[in-house]
Amino acid sequence: MTTRFSDIARRRISTRAFLDTPVGKDEIRDILDTARWAASGGNLQPWTVHVVTGEARQRVIDTVRMRLEVDPFGDENDFGAYPKSLWDPFRTRRHALGEQMYETMGIGRDNKPARLNHLLKNFEFFGAPVGLFFSLDARMNPNQWGHLGMFIMCVMLAAEEKGLATCAQEAWMTRWKTVGAAIGLSPEERIWCGMALGHADPDAAVNSLRSERAEVDEFTRFLEH
Ligand SMILES: Cc1cc2nc3c(=O)[nH]c(=O)nc-3n(C[C@H](O)[C@H](O)[C@H](O)COP(=O)(O)O)c2cc1C
């Protein structure tokens, strides 16, 4: 498989069904060893990564599952993933993604239980044997949250280069306190998002989803005069 950056960037997708094939610690370390070269303002490198596998992974899954049963609304949160009411074109894009994703799985608009069931798979890392959580010091500004995002993208591309699949998961953000307790996060740290990492299930319909993108001219202004 080619390792050209432009190919890796175009090939990567969010994988939402994984095989249980293990991923070696050396491989995970290698991915992070590449991602650590991500740029960050002032070279703060404001990220911390928490890798959960084996029993630690299961503990997170079980703890969150128990919490979901008693509290369907999520942990108290002052950094919602999206603005309260999205506007276009963003609202349409988000809606389109959801509809296209459920379509790949043959889940209709009215099948709320099946849709919910799929959403809950987030909290099992979609079956991936490796879970990652990305945190940063809660005192950081939105600027540093952006830099953490750049780091996360590098993790996804480094994994893709190795033939491994990922799905960044903001779903975990809604359970940041519960996850924090399960992984022993220090009180100063905030989890921004999680990630599933592993081998994609090639037979899972959901992994056939290829999300759309706006054309360059839709989001770019070339100012020459
Ligand atoms: C920071 C971040 C958080 C995300 N959170 C989730 C999530 O919780 N669950 C999920 O299924 N997909 C999640 N995604 C995947 C996005 O839906 C996906 O990146 C987007 O639709 C573009 O599709 P692609 O990644 O397949 O190219 C997330 C992506 C990013 C970058």
The ligand as an ORCA input file, in Angstrom:
! r2SCAN-3c Opt
* xyz 0 1
  C     -12.861     15.223     16.862
  C     -13.789     14.261     16.183
  C     -14.765     13.622     16.913
  C     -15.602     12.667     16.307
  N     -16.506     11.985     17.066
  C     -17.207     10.958     16.527
  C     -18.032     10.136     17.353
  O     -18.172     10.341     18.558
  N     -18.663      9.079     16.765
  C     -18.548      8.809     15.436
  O     -19.142      7.832     14.970
  N     -17.781      9.587     14.615
  C     -17.099     10.633     15.141
  N     -16.270     11.398     14.343
  C     -16.132     11.082     12.934
  C     -16.744     12.142     12.035
  O     -18.131     11.942     11.937
  C     -16.054     12.024     10.677
  O     -14.707     12.406     10.821
  C     -16.664     12.886      9.591
  O     -17.987     12.502      9.339
  C     -15.848     12.789      8.301
  O     -15.822     11.442      7.861
  P     -14.483     10.602      7.713
  O     -13.723     10.708      9.000
  O     -14.955      9.200      7.446
  O     -13.719     11.181      6.564
  C     -15.462     12.384     14.919
  C     -14.479     13.052     14.197
  C     -13.655     13.980     14.807
  C     -12.585     14.647     13.994
*
